[in-house]
Amino acid sequence: MNTDGMVLIPGGTLQMGGDNEQADPNEYPKHPVRIDSFYMDAREVTNQEFKAFAEATGYLTVAERAIDWETLKSSVPPGTPRPPDSLLQPGALVFTATDGPVPLNNVGQWWQWTVGANWQHPEGPGSSIEGRMRHPVVQIAWEDAEAYAKWAGKRLPTEAEWEWAARGGKEGAIYPWGDEPVGEGPPKANYWQGFFPYENTEKDGFFLTAPVGAFPPNGYGLYDMAGNVWEWCSDWYDYDFYKKEAAKKPNPESRKAWNPMQPYQAEKVLRGGSFLCNDSYCSGYRNARRMSSSPDTGLNHTGFRCARSL
């Protein structure tokens, strides 16, 4: 089998779950998990790689397809009014910095539904991936990532595999590089420096995505396991999964979706943080940090990498 661009991740026992006081309740209880050896992409899938897939197959991403309101309304609270036709057009969510400080409990202040936004136009009409072919592809829904992985003869990693790989052999470490805070020492990842969501000092040199591999790899030779873009995993997101016996079995994978914060939609797991993460907001670059989104959602800070079983 072709494993070019992949790294062999040795099997072992992962102590899965939160490592410090920033951990959320869904990261507990910390528990041992046996992981079999597997291969993982050393880098996030790039625009160049996804373009080859789209051209070879004619694949249209979710963000490029017409929107069916009858399908969409099943994932929103009952009684939600039908949006105007002007918004029921192909598109995706795009980050827009606010003008100043805002409460951080309403993501709608910095995410805007943008008609015409997709992987080729990440920030909407007028934007382009020209000059960004080595950047991670974004505006990718889970089902887009799954389609690419199957075409490439690979698969998406499980949540447990992802965390094991991110730790890079450093048991109990908070971040892929160790325990040193992200803002101390040499540059470690592409993340939000300054005051989220209105002032990014771009100390790392990037406001949006960075080329894959722009920062040092972790102990397994994997790049950008922290920051740059959130990465899809195969699991359905179950807020309480770690409390269940299934989570302690070898190579676990959650097959039931439940998020008390989004009770009307089934969501898939996201890992690794993005260029928008900051300790004041999500600290998504922590190894144990869990996030989720509906499998048909595209955002301009969401991408993926693939895995392959031995």
Beta strands, then each sheet from edge to edge (+ up, - down):
strand 1: 6-9
strand 2: 12-16
strand 3: 31-35
strand 4: 38-41
strand 5: 91-95
strand 6: 111-115
strand 7: 194-195
strand 8: 199-200
strand 9: 230-236
strand 10: 268-271
strand 11: 291-293
strand 12: 302-303
strand 13: 307-309
sheet 1: 1+ 4- 13+
sheet 2: 2+ 3-
sheet 3: 5+ 6-
sheet 4: 7+ 8-
sheet 5: 11+ 10- 9+ 12+
end
